[in-house]
Amino acid sequence: MTQILAVNALKPEAEIIKKAAEAIKAGGTVIFPTETVYGIGANTFDKNAVMKIFKAKNRPPDNPLIVHICNFAQLNEVAEVPEHIVPVLRKIWPGPITFVFKKKELVPLEVTGGAS
């Protein structure tokens, strides 16, 4: 079932964010604005949910997805981070930035387009 939930960009409502999180936990997808475009999000660890993103975007399965995270704990869940990079990360976070790391085993190959 599709729902449209408008979020106040300056004061995001916790209840609306909670509904979006529940949809992701249930294997659904959520569309959200980023700093440049709109993204489609799903549970990184749920292969079936990830495949919904490829289908919705008509995206080739060998074209990897971005994994959005909000803190170091999440980073360590999804990626193998070389120790020498950690000081750089701590200096520039938080902020919109992309890093490419080797994935952890828990992340399905579908997320990375078959790459490790």
N, C-alpha and C positions, 0 to 999 in steps of 0.2 A: 504494500500500500504506500503510495507516495504522499508525503506530507511536506508542506512548505512552512518553514519556521524562520521568521525574520529575527535576526539578532542585532541588537544595538552595538555598533562597532566600538563606541566609546565606553559603554558600560554593559558588557555581555551579561545576559540574564542566566544565572546558574541553572534554572529549571529547564531552559531551552537547550543549553549545552548538555545537560543530563539526558534529555530525550535523544539527542544526536548520538551520545555515547552508548545509550541502550540499543539504538538501531545497529551500531557497529558491532557491539557485543553479540547481537542476535544474528550476525552474518549478513547484515545489510550494508548499504553504501550511503555515504553522505557527501553532498556537494558543499564546498566551502571556499570562501575567497582567500587567496594568498596575497603576497605583496605585488604580484604581477598578473596573475590569471586566476581562474577558478579551478579548484582541484576536486577530484573524486577520491574520497577516502574509504578505506575498509580496514578490517583487522588484518594486520601484517601476517599474523600467524595462522590465518584461516585461508587455506588454498582456494576453497570454493568462493569465498567473498572476494578474494583478489581477482579471480577469473571474471567476476562480474564487472570489474573495472575495465578489463581488456575488452569485454563484450560491449559495454556501454560506449566506449570510446572508439570501437572498431580498431583497436590498437593491435599491431602484430605481437604475438607472444614472446618474441625475442627482444622486445624493446622494454628494458627494465623500468620499474616504477620507483618513485621517490618514497622513502619511509620518513614520515614526519615524527619527530620526537620532541620532548620538552625538557629533558634533563639528562644528566650523566647516567643515572640508573637505567633509563630506557636505552640510552646509547649502548651500554654494556650488555643489554639483553639482545640487541640485534646485530652488533658488529664487533669485530676484533679490532681494537684500537691500539696502535703502537704507542708505547709509553712516552716516546719523545714528542708525540702530538698533543698530549694532554695539556701541557702549559699553554699552548696556542689556543686550544679550545676554551680553556678557562678564561683567557684574556679577551676573547672576542664574543663569547656567549653572554647573555642571550642576544639573539638577533637572527635575521633571516640569512642563512648561509648553507651551502651544500658541501658535504664531504663525501668521498667515495672510499669505503672500507670493505674489507672482506666480510661477508655475512657470517653470522653464527648458524649453527645447525638447525636451530628452531625456525629460522626464516625459510619458507618454502622456496625452491628454485624458481617457481613461477614469478615470484616478486622480482627476481634479478634477471629475468629473461634467460635463465639457464646458466648464468655465470655464478661463480662462488664469491 
